């Protein structure tokens, strides 16, 4: 794609992944190649099947289960290594699609914050992205990534039913 950009969708508000998936839906409507890599998730979210139906390549770690704070040190080290391998798969997708497209790295900023890979590794992927529009999502926005991005969008929760009503994640809405 000509004039490709880097997007960051971050914050504590709902909608980061939804916005990224919406961008893929728009791109696939124009037959643009797309790949979505889901970090810290095991592929059970509803958007995975929808993206595959649209012809999007979807990458995730099927062994991802639970939260980092629930893991012992050995489980955490193994899991973080698998997230580093997922970043390498995303890099490989770029390398095998010289025509460019859209690459979503969902929750990649949180995987970075957890120590799955170095910030320099993620920045190298952005620099070597060729004609790829790349979307990074997560809860924070590190300065080096923000400096490299063309779009930075902050999602802020003004009200959320988790805290307000004690609702847990709902099938088809949050996952």
Secondary structure, DSSP 8 states (H G I E B T S, - for coil): -TT--EEEEESSSTTHHHHHHHHHHHHHHTT--EEEEETT--S-SHHHHHHHHTT-EEEE-TT--S-GGGS-HHHHHHHHHHHHHHHHHHHHHHHT-TT-EEEEEETHHHHHHTTSS-HHHHHHHHHT-TTEEEEEEES---HHHHHH-SEEEE---S--HHHHH-----TTTT-
